[in-house]
Amino acid sequence: TSILSKIIQIQGEDDSVYGMLFLIFGKQTSIDIEWLSGRDSCHQLLVGLHPPYSIVVWNTETGSKVWKKSYTETLLSFAFDPFSENNITFLASECILFIDDFNVHKAPSSNGRKFYISNPSTNSGSEEERNKASGRGSIPRRIEEGITLNECLNLTYHKSYRHHLLLLYPKEILILDLEINQTVGIVTSEHTGSPMMQMYSSWQRDAFYILHESGCVSFRLRHRGKALMAVATPCECSDTGVNSNDASLEVTYDLQCQSDSLRLTKHAKTSQLLHKKEESSCLPPYLSQSFKYPFPMKNESESSTEEVQQFPFFSDAHYPACTSLDNIPPALYRNEGPGSKEIKNVRFKMFITGHLSSLAAPPHVIRMCPPVTFRNWTVYRPLMAVGNASGSIQVINMATGVIEKEYALHLSPVRGIEWIGLTSFLSYSHPNTMNSAGHVRNELVLTDLQSGRIKSLRGDRNEESPIDMIRVSYLRQYVIIAFKEEPFEIWDLRQLFLLRVMPKNFPIVTALEWSPGHYKKAHSSLDLSFDKVKEPIGSNPTITTEGEHTLKTVPYTREHLVFTDTNGQLYHFSVEGNVVKHGSVIPADQAMGSVTCIAWKGDHIVLGDVDGNLNIWNLKGKVSKVTLSAYKYAFPLITASLQRPKEVQHHGYFLHQVRCPREMPKVQDVDWVGSDRPVLATADGCLRVTDITLKLSSSAIRDYQPSDFPIAPHILSPEVSLYMKSFLHHILWKQKFNTDIDQQDDLDMISAEEQLETLDSDFKQYLKSCPYGTAERCLHVSRLFGDKDGCLFWTVALHFLKRQKHQILLSESKEKMEKENEKHLEFLDHPLDTAYDFICDNDVYKKLQLDRVRLHLSKRTTYTQTQQSAERLLLLGQTDQAVQLLLETESENDNFYEDCLRACLIATVQSSGTSQSIIKLVSTNLIASGRISEGVQLLCLIEKASDGCRYLQGAGRWDEAVWLAKATLPVKESQEILKRWVDYLCSPLVDQKNKAILSLLSMHEFWKVIKLLYSSHMLERAALLLQSCLEFGLLIKTPENFKDIDAIFMDYSRYLLSIKNRNSAIHYCKLVSDIGDDLRKQFQFISDDL
């Protein structure tokens, strides 16, 4: 069977998880799959990597293939660049393949660029030029020992730092900077520690989660020195020397905490780690047998709580620090000064809070416990015993889908299981290998679930013929043990002793079944357990068996059985104690082959042979009917399932069938969970509980009624889930969770109420009085719902709402008294982290770029890397350092003369109009001739970076233009460049309105964001952002905008009414101005409907 290599969630447009996906390409399983992101309308597109070198984009809504691209290298995995949707990187067997023209609509035209991991000492100048000419490159390591790329387990992009690629090896992680093609950091594991096998890069903070082979999870955080970095100032920006010894430049990650290793069984190993991206707190690793261990990460100290400011509401509840985001400061965080929120150092720990076992590896042998009756329904539990090849038996509660118990009973594969009551079963096994006589060592074990006692039967026997089957009588008095080449044995189940061994000349049994006739049941099957088996009393009359055990005499009830021999003859016998009486013999039907199974139900006996034929006997009418199989070997498993219900067989005709492996994987065993629910054990290691048609094998999670289920709104119906979300958004106006949703959704509503009850009381109290109103509440609700887009939007929106309010109050406070000067400090907020990149404030972004250049300078080893650093310094206005780097060029270098002239030009540029006009003319000519980078450098040299940005935009190099604007231009000039970028992102061909919205938020264009959201049919987000702006006082109704505001609130109230949140709908109707009879009629309609 294939080992599961990757699990991903299937999400809808509203981030609702409605399934898990395993992609299969023809007869080969894909080796890597990933959802396509970066565009607004690509939620249904899936990218699959199929061996050996093909990548395919699938439309999961239609099942069609968008395009397929094949390469020449053997590809092992791939990763998308989270900062650029056009970049995708492949891990090949001998190299790393970079693609920079990935497109949703058509396959990449180029074959990419190949890079190799090498030692810098082995690269000569001629080799470097030759690699450059052939489109190849090398990524040197900064260590002496060599390592081959074949040892690399996986690669992924750093989700919180642009241009960093992570290569995972068993004992280390390489951090590659793709701007200079250089290894800038190495994360090593302990020499004696468990090897690493999977890594997750957090996008919220510069941190890693690493899964080890032992099942433990470690958490590593970027080390930035003792003091946290502060926002850039002109003085700090000037310190970019090559010989800087700033410890923050070293890319190292400290081990913060590590969970305990898992105690794995012999058939399980660690294989997968799933991570909740929105919270960075739940880390469940999946094993090869799908064991799941959630690891919530908690801080050991409670001293990290922040002082809550009052706006617009006062709250005495603690801030819900439930994620790593709340306990780790951003990369550029000032932990000093007035109004700063102190976050003390915390120590992290990981705890295992749950353990969910799953099935062992196939093949499986399954057997359901006796069915529910009027007599046992009060104590009945639907348990199924599942045996596997390792000799263990797992007991599953089919009502909850949970493995409740697992017993290691046998040393060889389990061959069969038979229940003798609701809480005990027999199982037998024997090894696959036989001796020269065809004999094996059989194992027969009786297990009691209530006491956990295990008793071995026939343990004194030597090697013999393998046990072929065991059959328990309907009154649970006897059990027959049939052998492959020997007569069967009859055992007393109540006292567990051998009643009789059939003589040597007795027919060899191929199939056997007890009669389900109605007898007087003197002993209930519920009483069968070890506690009811008493020691013999010597004074009672006794019978003696072969094992010389003395047992008390008990009354027996006669029971009947039928079996077939190797010739196909059907025998009827009766058993009463150790007396076996022969009944009758029915000769074999010439149309039937060797009989493999028998089912007896009522007045009908059905025999199935090896060719798929059925022989149906009507005992009352004493007639038989042979049904020939149209598909060879199609019926044996289905006929065996006739032991319990009648639904499949009706007047001798089959109602339903399933073809394997066309419709599902090969079926290995079958049984019945209920009267209309077959269960199929398939070759892929699954148990499929299907409907009577054998087609549907899925069910809603709520049908299993799990206890202590976590918050999971997406398992509810869409209407209830949306209602639950809107209720939490508007919790101020509705203090109790009651609903007007139709009665047909009562089960979902009960589940929703139960989920809300599991919320922490402090968290619910904080939601009711969030200091920063609707925006902050929406952020916490997005985290609760696992909405990554919502978390991203509301984090950015809340940050810039605070920043804009702070700027307004700061300007107003200059004209007021000193005692009112601290009002604006309530709205100070820490800067956004590195993952937000272009959305960060300009001063923060410039500081990040200067730190990156300083890192490049400290890691440079080649002339090309030095030139790249010099060009970046020139663009950032650091001319002195750029000149110093240019003068370092060796005289033997071919570019020595050119670099000297460039250094002289930079050092002697004056601010006179003549020199500036000449330089601008030269830069224009360079750009016109295609040398855009050189022309932009000259424009930055004469402080014309805004012109350089426009030239870059005209050439389609939008990311470079935004980088230059954010890092060099004043705020107002950079916003002009960003507005053009927003228009480009909103164009139909680009289709990245979400990124455009975030950029507009960074420019404090809140009204434009609201209008763009409204026009893009994101009504809920538009109305809630409008409400937030009104609460912050950043937007007021004017004659120019009141119609648009009323239209947004009215449409939002209609939406709330459509999901039955009528109280909130009335609230927003009351916010609408008097704009005419139409709106009044709509309000009256809503009021009448209530």
Buried (B, 14 or more C-beta within 10 A) or exposed (E): EEEBBBBBBBBEEBBBBEEEBBBEBEEEBBBBBBBBBBBBEBBBBBBBBBBBBBBBBBEBEEEEEBBEBEBEBEBBBBBBBBBBBBBBBBBBEEBBBBBBEBEBEEBBEEBBBBBBBBBBEEBEEEEBEEBEEEEEBBBBBBBEEEBEBEEBBBBBBBBBBBBBBBBBBBEBBBBBBBBBBBBBBBBBBEEEBBEBBBBBBBBBBBBBBBBBBBBBBBBBBBBBEEEBBBBBEEEBBEEBEBEEEBEBBBBBBEBBBBBBBBEBBEBBBBBBBBBBBBBBBBBBBBBBBBBBBBBBBBBEEEEBBEEBBEBEBEBEBBBBBBBBBBBBBBBBBBBEEEEBBEBEEBEBBBEBEEEBBBBBBBBBBBBBBBBBEEEBEEEBBBBBBBBBBBBBBBBBBBBBBBBEBBBEBBEBBBBBBBBBBBBBBBBBBBBEEBEEEEBBBBBBBBBBBEEEEBBEBBEEEEBBBBBBBBBBBBBBBBBBBBBBEBBBBBBBBBBBBBBBBBEEEBBBBBBBBBBBEEBEEEBEBBEBBBEEBEEBEEEEEBBEBEEEBBBBEBEBBBBBBBBBBEEBBBBBBBBBBBEBEEEEEBEBBEEBBBBBBBBBBEEBBBBBBBBBBBBBBBEEEEEBEBBEBEEEEBBBBBBBBBBBBEBBBEEEEBEBBBEBEEEBBEBBBBBBBBEEBBBBBBBBBBBBBBBBEBEEBEEEBBEBEBEEBEBBBBBBBBBBBBBBBBBBBBBBEBEEBEBEBEEEBEBBBEBBEEBBEEBEEEBBBBBEBBBBBBBBBBBBBBBBBBBBBBBBBBBBBBBBBBBBBBEBBBEEBEEEEEEEBEBBBBBBBBBBBBBBBBBBBBBBBBBBBBBBBBBBBBBBBBBBBBBBBBBBBBBBBBBEBBBBBBBEBEEEEEEEEEBBEBBEBBEEBEEEEEBBEEBBEBBBEBBEEEEBBBBBBBBBBBEBBBBBBBBBBEBEBBBBBBBBBBBBBEEEBBBBBBBBBBEBBBEEEBBBBBBBBBBBBBBBBBBBBBBBBBEBEBBBBBBBBBBBBBBBEBBEBEEEBBEBBBBBBBBBBBBBBEBBBBBBBBBBBEBBEEEEEEBEEBBEEBEEEE
